[in-house]
Amino acid sequence: MTNAMRSTSNSLAIATGILGILKSLDFQLHRRKLLSAGGTRQIIPGWITSSQRRALLQATVEVAPNLTVAQDGSGDVKTIKEAIEMIPKKSLDPFVIYVKKGTYEENIVLDKKMRNVHVYGDGMYDTIVSGSLNFLDGTPTYSTATFGEPFIT
């Protein structure tokens, strides 16, 4: 068990080092671009429904978020928690939350009544959500996720 733990720790340290080097070289990871009907490239998120995707490719409709979160006050709300409180319960329609560039130090809990919720930001280096719960402070490991569902005992 000790050897496996050391190997895992070393592997994670190597991966973190490589990602740091790639970031310093401004190398972009996770680029997935799709061609639109006109032949120009655009990014279409996977959470968009097939009818919305067809409409986007035909450039007839723009998918807009239901709420925008911005720390500077330029959005509908300033924190992600405020946006989560405004999600309609048991909705069959997608509810889209756009989180603008910034570091949000919050732990977000979505319960089972919050359905079809999609949260996106400006990118993994621009929109950062970081919680501070950890096992050493007495929080069960399952409940330390930055985004999660409530733990039911």
ROMI-180664 format. One line per 8 residues: number of its first residue (from 1); for each residue y, x, z of N, C-alpha, C. Coordinates in steps of 0.001 Angstrom, whole numbers, always signed. Layout:
! residues N
NUM = Y:X:Z:Y:X:Z:Y:X:Z  ...
! end
This chain:
! residues 153
1 = -1186:+827:+0:+0:+0:+0:+1254:+875:+0  +1205:+1955:+757:+2357:+2868:+823:+2624:+3492:-539  +1550:+3922:-1231:+1721:+4509:-2563:+2302:+3511:-3550  +1830:+2281:-3486:+2354:+1242:-4388:+3823:+979:-4103  +4188:+966:-2824:+5573:+734:-2442:+6472:+1878:-2932  +6016:+3104:-2788:+6791:+4258:-3252:+6934:+4250:-4779  +5847:+3934:-5462:+5892:+3879:-6935:+6869:+2812:-7413  +6833:+1661:-6780:+7757:+580:-7134:+9190:+994:-6867
9 = +9432:+1595:-5733:+10781:+2044:-5380:+11284:+3087:-6377  +10432:+4040:-6741:+10821:+5057:-7718:+11108:+4443:-9082  +10275:+3500:-9496:+10476:+2836:-10793:+11799:+2084:-10831  +12111:+1387:-9746:+13378:+656:-9681:+14572:+1607:-9690  +14442:+2750:-9001:+15519:+3736:-8981:+15748:+4312:-10377  +14671:+4586:-11100:+14789:+5105:-12477:+15445:+4061:-13372  +14998:+2805:-13282:+15574:+1736:-14106:+17057:+1547:-13802  +17420:+1593:-12526:+18829:+1462:-12141:+19653:+2609:-12709
17 = +19105:+3824:-12652:+19796:+4978:-13221:+20013:+4850:-14714  +18990:+4392:-15425:+19099:+4211:-16877:+20138:+3141:-17199  +20129:+2036:-16465:+21120:+983:-16701:+22535:+1482:-16432  +22698:+2332:-15401:+24002:+2910:-15109:+24501:+3786:-16247  +23607:+4591:-16806:+23971:+5443:-17938:+24350:+4592:-19144  +23544:+3570:-19440:+23837:+2697:-20581:+25167:+1977:-20403  +25459:+1550:-19168:+26729:+877:-18901:+27898:+1832:-19102  +27755:+3082:-18640:+28836:+4057:-18811:+29073:+4385:-20282
25 = +28040:+4246:-21106:+28174:+4476:-22552:+28620:+3219:-23281  +28891:+2134:-22516:+29306:+844:-23067:+28261:+285:-24032  +26990:+514:-23711:+25883:+4:-24510:+25565:-1400:-24044  +25543:-2363:-24965:+25302:-3757:-24594:+23817:-4082:-24681  +23308:-4662:-23626:+21936:-5145:-23599:+21946:-6659:-23765  +20821:-7233:-24046:+20650:-8683:-24110:+21555:-9333:-25156  +21631:-8773:-26319:+22430:-9374:-27383:+21515:-10195:-28264  +21731:-11480:-28297:+20947:-12359:-29135:+21920:-13182:-29948
33 = +21980:-12931:-31218:+22934:-13636:-32057:+22189:-14452:-33091  +22693:-15627:-33340:+22104:-16524:-34321:+23073:-16719:-35468  +22546:-16974:-36646:+23401:-17240:-37789:+23763:-18712:-37836  +25014:-18996:-38090:+25426:-20388:-38250:+25212:-20786:-39703  +25472:-22040:-40023:+25261:-22539:-41378:+26121:-21801:-42390  +27311:-21342:-41991:+28204:-20651:-42909:+27878:-19177:-43074  +26857:-18668:-42383:+26469:-17276:-42512:+27158:-16353:-41518  +28103:-16861:-40720:+28754:-16027:-39715:+27911:-16043:-38449
41 = +28007:-14980:-37666:+27208:-14891:-36437:+27926:-15593:-35290  +27151:-16278:-34474:+27685:-16873:-33251:+26559:-16966:-32246  +26911:-16963:-30975:+25914:-17055:-29915:+25780:-18511:-29509  +24562:-19020:-29516:+24300:-20395:-29095:+23355:-20329:-27907  +23820:-20713:-26719:+22970:-20646:-25526:+21736:-21533:-25656  +20658:-21138:-24988:+19402:-21873:-25057:+19444:-23234:-24392  +20411:-23454:-23475:+20444:-24734:-22762:+21080:-25849:-23580  +21631:-25547:-24733:+22232:-26586:-25576:+21117:-27393:-26226
49 = +21258:-28709:-26199:+20225:-29580:-26761:+20149:-29403:-28273  +19033:-29835:-28853:+18843:-29652:-30291:+19886:-30411:-31114  +20313:-31586:-30658:+21337:-32326:-31406:+22688:-31613:-31307  +23008:-31061:-30132:+24250:-30302:-29994:+24193:-29027:-30837  +23014:-28388:-30894:+22833:-27175:-31687:+23079:-27467:-33170  +22499:-28591:-33660:+22713:-28966:-35065:+24188:-29231:-35331  +24846:-29927:-34403:+26272:-30225:-34568:+27104:-28942:-34564  +26734:-27990:-33703:+27456:-26718:-33665:+27293:-25955:-34973
57 = +26063:-25923:-35465:+25814:-25202:-36707:+26549:-25847:-37882  +26783:-27153:-37805:+27544:-27840:-38850:+29033:-27842:-38533  +29394:-27234:-37393:+30789:-27099:-36955:+31506:-28436:-36846  +30792:-29462:-36331:+31422:-30766:-36185:+31781:-31071:-34733  +31199:-30337:-33792:+31392:-30647:-32382:+31478:-29357:-31580  +32283:-29350:-30557:+32385:-28192:-29673:+31803:-28568:-28323  +30890:-27749:-27820:+30303:-28012:-26510:+31251:-27447:-25462  +31793:-28317:-24650:+32760:-27912:-23635:+32139:-28094:-22252
65 = +32488:-27223:-21305:+31951:-27374:-19954:+32551:-28592:-19256  +31785:-29157:-18338:+32296:-30258:-17529:+33312:-29757:-16505  +33073:-28558:-15969:+33975:-27947:-14986:+34152:-26469:-15296  +35338:-25960:-15013:+35611:-24534:-15147:+36000:-23988:-13783  +35348:-22879:-13394:+35634:-22219:-12118:+36434:-20957:-12415  +37586:-20800:-11752:+38407:-19596:-11920:+39091:-19274:-10599  +38946:-18043:-10165:+39543:-17625:-8894:+41065:-17663:-8928  +41638:-17487:-10113:+43102:-17433:-10225:+43750:-18818:-10286
73 = +42943:-19880:-10229:+43486:-21227:-10230:+43669:-21828:-11612  +43286:-21099:-12667:+43463:-21619:-14028:+42356:-22584:-14427  +41333:-22753:-13592:+40241:-23679:-13886:+40386:-24975:-13107  +39318:-25767:-13113:+39318:-27027:-12365:+39194:-26777:-10864  +38406:-25758:-10488:+38203:-25402:-9086:+38229:-23874:-8948  +38334:-23384:-7692:+38424:-21940:-7467:+37101:-21300:-7050  +36153:-22105:-6538:+34863:-21552:-6110:+33725:-22307:-6769  +32574:-21641:-6853:+31391:-22271:-7433:+30898:-23382:-6519
81 = +31034:-23194:-5206:+30609:-24232:-4256:+31364:-25532:-4485  +32661:-25435:-4770:+33444:-26642:-5061:+32902:-27348:-6308  +32540:-26565:-7311:+31984:-27141:-8541:+30640:-27803:-8274  +29809:-27158:-7453:+28490:-27706:-7121:+28630:-29053:-6414  +29643:-29197:-5571:+29858:-30456:-4858:+30236:-31596:-5811  +30719:-31274:-6987:+31153:-32293:-7941:+30066:-32684:-8944  +28874:-32106:-8824:+27773:-32415:-9745:+27263:-33824:-9460  +27136:-34669:-10491:+26578:-36008:-10261:+25095:-35907:-9876
89 = +24674:-36729:-8952:+23291:-36715:-8480:+22370:-37420:-9476  +21192:-36840:-9668:+20122:-37401:-10503:+20582:-37789:-11909  +21457:-37002:-12489:+21960:-37282:-13825:+20956:-36841:-14883  +20824:-37627:-15939:+19957:-37257:-17052:+20709:-36427:-18088  +22027:-36432:-18019:+22848:-35678:-18966:+23081:-34258:-18440  +23168:-33279:-19338:+23475:-31919:-18892:+24860:-31844:-18252  +24965:-31105:-17169:+26245:-30863:-16505:+26497:-29369:-16596  +27546:-28982:-17302:+27811:-27586:-17614:+28976:-27064:-16782
97 = +28748:-25934:-16113:+29783:-25280:-15314:+30043:-23902:-15911  +31278:-23653:-16275:+31676:-22348:-16815:+32402:-21577:-15720  +31920:-20377:-15409:+32513:-19542:-14369:+33236:-18380:-15045  +34557:-18343:-14890:+35359:-17294:-15530:+35143:-15939:-14861  +35623:-14911:-15520:+35498:-13528:-15075:+35961:-13364:-13621  +35169:-12620:-12838:+35513:-12364:-11448:+34275:-12132:-10616  +34474:-11758:-9364:+33371:-11584:-8423:+33436:-12710:-7403  +32386:-13488:-7350:+32307:-14650:-6467:+31274:-14343:-5388
105 = +31726:-14190:-4152:+30818:-13880:-3054:+30431:-15177:-2366  +29401:-15806:-2920:+28937:-17110:-2443:+27423:-17180:-2583  +26793:-17961:-1742:+25391:-18327:-1932:+25384:-19774:-2391  +24787:-20028:-3518:+24801:-21347:-4141:+23452:-22022:-3930  +23469:-23241:-3411:+22238:-23991:-3181:+22292:-25276:-3986  +21312:-25440:-4869:+21192:-26659:-5673:+19997:-27437:-5151  +20215:-28666:-4694:+19075:-29435:-4205:+18425:-30192:-5360  +17300:-30844:-5070:+16522:-31477:-6137:+17220:-32683:-6757
113 = +18297:-33170:-6166:+19045:-34281:-6750:+20005:-33809:-7843  +20242:-32498:-7912:+21144:-31936:-8923:+20310:-31514:-10118  +20278:-32365:-11120:+19417:-32137:-12287:+20255:-31766:-13506  +19623:-31033:-14413:+20249:-30658:-15689:+21562:-29908:-15501  +21597:-29008:-14529:+22803:-28220:-14257:+22683:-26885:-14987  +23718:-26517:-15717:+23757:-25253:-16454:+25016:-24508:-16041  +24838:-23268:-15579:+25969:-22450:-15148:+25991:-21208:-16024  +27148:-20903:-16605:+27266:-19679:-17392:+28622:-19044:-17153
121 = +28709:-17756:-17477:+29940:-17012:-17243:+30319:-16176:-18447  +31174:-15187:-18216:+31684:-14342:-19288:+30815:-13129:-19564  +29716:-12979:-18902:+28819:-11851:-19121:+28383:-11238:-17807  +27291:-10471:-17875:+26702:-9962:-16632:+27549:-8904:-15954  +28495:-8296:-16646:+29371:-7313:-16017:+30738:-7891:-15676  +31040:-9089:-16156:+32353:-9690:-15923:+32327:-10810:-14890  +31293:-11644:-14934:+31160:-12731:-13961:+30024:-12358:-13020  +30365:-12058:-11777:+29377:-11586:-10811:+29344:-12552:-9630
129 = +28140:-13039:-9313:+27948:-13899:-8147:+27082:-13105:-7181  +27617:-12838:-6001:+26931:-11981:-5051:+26952:-12616:-3669  +25784:-12925:-3153:+25689:-13483:-1816:+25447:-12386:-802  +25509:-12734:+474:+25349:-11708:+1507:+24251:-12041:+2508  +23391:-12986:+2202:+22299:-13306:+3121:+21204:-12265:+2970  +20600:-11852:+4076:+19497:-10905:+3992:+18537:-11098:+5157  +17345:-10556:+5000:+16284:-10707:+5975:+16653:-10074:+7316  +17354:-8943:+7281:+17688:-8234:+8524:+18613:-9036:+9423
137 = +19380:-9951:+8843:+20276:-10795:+9641:+19590:-12069:+10121  +18282:-12202:+9848:+17531:-13353:+10335:+17297:-14468:+9329  +17697:-14266:+8088:+17470:-15272:+7050:+16111:-15023:+6413  +15248:-16048:+6298:+13963:-15833:+5624:+14191:-15324:+4193  +13335:-14440:+3725:+13500:-13832:+2402:+13678:-14889:+1312  +12924:-15985:+1387:+13018:-17041:+371:+14432:-17600:+277  +15146:-17626:+1385:+16482:-18222:+1425:+17609:-17233:+1140  +17289:-15998:+746:+18326:-15003:+509:+18829:-14995:-929
145 = +18297:-15819:-1796:+18714:-15836:-3205:+20177:-16245:-3320  +20863:-15664:-4293:+22253:-16033:-4539:+22312:-17447:-5106  +21412:-17757:-6043:+21264:-19111:-6556:+19877:-19575:-6151  +19759:-20790:-5607:+18436:-21248:-5206:+18428:-22708:-4845  +17284:-23124:-4355:+17134:-24483:-3869:+16888:-24406:-2374  +17168:-25477:-1652:+16998:-25413:-199:+15540:-25196:+189  +15350:-24444:+1254:+14012:-24176:+1765:+13607:-25330:+2667  +12473:-25937:+2347:+11989:-27079:+3132:+10756:-26640:+3897
153 = +10788:-26780:+5221:+9647:-26359:+6037:+8746:-27519:+6337
! end
